[in-house]
Amino acid sequence: MTEIYDMIIVGAGPAGATAALYAHRAGLNVCLVDKARFPRDKICGDALSGKVVSILYELDLFDQVARLPGATIREVVFGSPNHVDARVDLRRYDHRDQATGKILPMEGFVIRREVLDNFLFQEAKKVANTCYEEFAVKDLIRENEQIVGVRGVVDGREREIQARVVLGCDGFNSMVARKAGLYAHESVHWVVAIRRYYENVAELGDQIELHFVDEVLPGYFWIFPLENGTANVGIGMRHDVLKKRRVDLKVALNEVISRSPYAHRFKNARPTEDPVGWNLPVGSTRRKSYGNGVLLLGDAAGLIDPFTGEGIGNALYSARFAVDAVQEAIAADDYSGTFFKRYEDRLWDAIGDELATSTRMQKMGQWRPLLNFTIHKAAHNDKVRDLICGMMANAVPKKQLTNPLFYLKLLFS
Ligand SMILES: Cc1cc2nc3c(=O)[nH]c(=O)nc-3n(C[C@H](O)[C@H](O)[C@H](O)COP(=O)(O)OP(=O)(O)OC[C@H]3O[C@@H](n4cnc5c(N)ncnc54)[C@H](O)[C@@H]3O)c2cc1C
């Protein structure tokens, strides 16, 4: 007899692995599948923020993750287009987490995704009832209007798995979203970025650096430190602007690191890979992320912050909210899209305001003088830096950043 799982989780990246971990806590019967074999790489900036830390605490995984190879982050540097740096010390505020309610010291990490994802996957594999690697989902199984499982290929053979609910955690190009009719690609809500690991970049410390360079406004160039003097370096921008301006990100990255004020830092640096690109579906629009018997999480639901490019935190949040909704669906024996609307509503209640603010900031980031003005003020004024730190910690409403009065006050500060 075919076993029917409570849920099939398609994709074992941060969203899928975390969903499996929460599902185990909720006593759900889970099948976790991924088309890759772990450890596998994922193109990313590798930076983990307070949101991620908060979920890791909730899952009792923080201490283990903090010991993984990588770097601990205590400062964020914002670089203006005319090359003034504002350094924001993260330790000035505690982080108040919107989903877990936890108040924790604000610190971040940079950990290669090959390492982090493998750690999360191995933890998830320990608790999932069944786990398949190299299982590529090709289609969904339907009974009438209801999605009741997946069809995929493993070891060269087609295989079907049935479940009450399918969680699409399969990233930006989500097969689950496509087959469920929930996939949408609009280049205005899409960012493209490339990453290149380097050895021996000068002046790395315990800071992540976001430089708003002219080559990619309203995007940015980043330098994030890793273990043993290595760094994650990359550049990204909105897809529609990239197409309009015909920007080649590889050329742009080379130009930026070859010119002032960055050239001296890359004089003795050596890339350890060719530049590699990936897509970021950003949450500047609310995409439908539920249907009959199906929920979309993480990048499959397009939850990346449009201003910072941070997506892991929201992927973990979505896992937490999705498992709650599935647990309630089982109790109510109702797996309809109408029932699962609560998942999306609760998720967007938690992250919607922040995403709306970041969307406005992404738009404002196109105005070079405004970026120069704000970052100059922050660089030279303790109170402004404190305010920005407070916003990152959720202690001060981020909405202020999109209010013209905020900039008027800055003018006289
Ligand atoms: C260049 C770049 C820089 C970024 N920098 C940061 C950063 O510094 N910090 C941050 O927080 N976020 C960053 N992001 C965003 C972040 O990488 C994503 O938001 C995050 O990976 C989302 O996790 P996920 O689990 O939803 O998807 P993914 O991490 O993409 O995982 C999806 C999984 O699904 C599997 N899969 C796909 N299709 C199938 C299928 N058909 N069948 C079975 N399995 C399948 C894949 O193998 C993969 O393991 C960056 C993104 C890019 C592109």
The ligand as an SDF file (V2000), in Angstrom:
LIG
                    3D

 53 58  0  0  0  0  0  0  0  0999 V2000
   23.8960   36.1820   -5.7020 C   0  0  0  0  0  0  0  0  0  0  0  0
   22.9490   36.0460   -4.5320 C   0  0  0  0  0  0  0  0  0  0  0  0
   23.3050   36.5580   -3.2930 C   0  0  0  0  0  0  0  0  0  0  0  0
   22.4670   36.3820   -2.1920 C   0  0  0  0  0  0  0  0  0  0  0  0
   22.8960   36.7890   -0.9510 N   0  0  0  0  0  0  0  0  0  0  0  0
   22.1410   36.5330    0.1330 C   0  0  0  0  0  0  0  0  0  0  0  0
   22.6560   36.7980    1.4410 C   0  0  0  0  0  0  0  0  0  0  0  0
   23.8040   37.2290    1.6130 O   0  0  0  0  0  0  0  0  0  0  0  0
   21.8450   36.5490    2.5080 N   0  0  0  0  0  0  0  0  0  0  0  0
   20.5870   36.0430    2.3480 C   0  0  0  0  0  0  0  0  0  0  0  0
   19.8900   35.8610    3.3530 O   0  0  0  0  0  0  0  0  0  0  0  0
   20.0980   35.7280    1.1150 N   0  0  0  0  0  0  0  0  0  0  0  0
   20.8570   35.9410    0.0160 C   0  0  0  0  0  0  0  0  0  0  0  0
   20.3860   35.5710   -1.2200 N   0  0  0  0  0  0  0  0  0  0  0  0
   19.0570   34.9360   -1.3280 C   0  0  0  0  0  0  0  0  0  0  0  0
   19.1280   33.4760   -0.8530 C   0  0  0  0  0  0  0  0  0  0  0  0
   20.1700   32.8020   -1.5340 O   0  0  0  0  0  0  0  0  0  0  0  0
   17.7880   32.7610   -1.0880 C   0  0  0  0  0  0  0  0  0  0  0  0
   16.7490   33.5930   -0.6330 O   0  0  0  0  0  0  0  0  0  0  0  0
   17.7200   31.4050   -0.3660 C   0  0  0  0  0  0  0  0  0  0  0  0
   18.6230   30.4990   -0.9340 O   0  0  0  0  0  0  0  0  0  0  0  0
   16.2890   30.8310   -0.4350 C   0  0  0  0  0  0  0  0  0  0  0  0
   16.2710   29.5270    0.1100 O   0  0  0  0  0  0  0  0  0  0  0  0
   15.2410   28.4250   -0.4600 P   0  0  0  0  0  0  0  0  0  0  0  0
   15.3840   27.2600    0.4470 O   0  0  0  0  0  0  0  0  0  0  0  0
   13.9250   29.0440   -0.6780 O   0  0  0  0  0  0  0  0  0  0  0  0
   15.7870   28.0660   -1.9320 O   0  0  0  0  0  0  0  0  0  0  0  0
   17.1960   27.4200   -2.4030 P   0  0  0  0  0  0  0  0  0  0  0  0
   18.2670   27.7730   -1.4460 O   0  0  0  0  0  0  0  0  0  0  0  0
   17.3540   27.8440   -3.8290 O   0  0  0  0  0  0  0  0  0  0  0  0
   16.9480   25.8640   -2.3390 O   0  0  0  0  0  0  0  0  0  0  0  0
   16.1130   25.2230   -3.2670 C   0  0  0  0  0  0  0  0  0  0  0  0
   16.4070   23.7220   -3.2570 C   0  0  0  0  0  0  0  0  0  0  0  0
   15.4550   23.0720   -4.1030 O   0  0  0  0  0  0  0  0  0  0  0  0
   16.1000   22.0770   -4.8660 C   0  0  0  0  0  0  0  0  0  0  0  0
   15.2920   21.8670   -6.0780 N   0  0  0  0  0  0  0  0  0  0  0  0
   15.0860   22.7420   -7.0860 C   0  0  0  0  0  0  0  0  0  0  0  0
   14.2630   22.2110   -8.0080 N   0  0  0  0  0  0  0  0  0  0  0  0
   13.9450   20.9560   -7.5770 C   0  0  0  0  0  0  0  0  0  0  0  0
   13.1410   19.9090   -8.1060 C   0  0  0  0  0  0  0  0  0  0  0  0
   12.4810   20.0390   -9.2780 N   0  0  0  0  0  0  0  0  0  0  0  0
   13.0430   18.7460   -7.4250 N   0  0  0  0  0  0  0  0  0  0  0  0
   13.7020   18.6100   -6.2250 C   0  0  0  0  0  0  0  0  0  0  0  0
   14.4870   19.5700   -5.6820 N   0  0  0  0  0  0  0  0  0  0  0  0
   14.5880   20.7340   -6.3440 C   0  0  0  0  0  0  0  0  0  0  0  0
   17.4930   22.6490   -5.1260 C   0  0  0  0  0  0  0  0  0  0  0  0
   18.4310   21.6300   -5.4180 O   0  0  0  0  0  0  0  0  0  0  0  0
   17.7840   23.3760   -3.8020 C   0  0  0  0  0  0  0  0  0  0  0  0
   18.4790   22.5470   -2.8940 O   0  0  0  0  0  0  0  0  0  0  0  0
   21.2080   35.7360   -2.3440 C   0  0  0  0  0  0  0  0  0  0  0  0
   20.8430   35.2380   -3.6030 C   0  0  0  0  0  0  0  0  0  0  0  0
   21.6990   35.3810   -4.6870 C   0  0  0  0  0  0  0  0  0  0  0  0
   21.3020   34.8170   -6.0130 C   0  0  0  0  0  0  0  0  0  0  0  0
  1  2  1  0
  2  3  1  0
  2 52  2  0
  3  4  2  0
  4  5  1  0
  4 50  1  0
  5  6  2  0
  6  7  1  0
  6 13  1  0
  7  8  2  0
  7  9  1  0
  9 10  1  0
 10 11  2  0
 10 12  1  0
 12 13  2  0
 13 14  1  0
 14 15  1  0
 14 50  1  0
 15 16  1  0
 16 17  1  0
 16 18  1  0
 18 19  1  0
 18 20  1  0
 20 21  1  0
 20 22  1  0
 22 23  1  0
 23 24  1  0
 24 25  2  0
 24 26  1  0
 24 27  1  0
 27 28  1  0
 28 29  2  0
 28 30  1  0
 28 31  1  0
 31 32  1  0
 32 33  1  0
 33 34  1  0
 33 48  1  0
 34 35  1  0
 35 36  1  0
 35 46  1  0
 36 37  1  0
 36 45  1  0
 37 38  2  0
 38 39  1  0
 39 40  1  0
 39 45  2  0
 40 41  1  0
 40 42  2  0
 42 43  1  0
 43 44  2  0
 44 45  1  0
 46 47  1  0
 46 48  1  0
 48 49  1  0
 50 51  2  0
 51 52  1  0
 52 53  1  0
M  END
$$$$
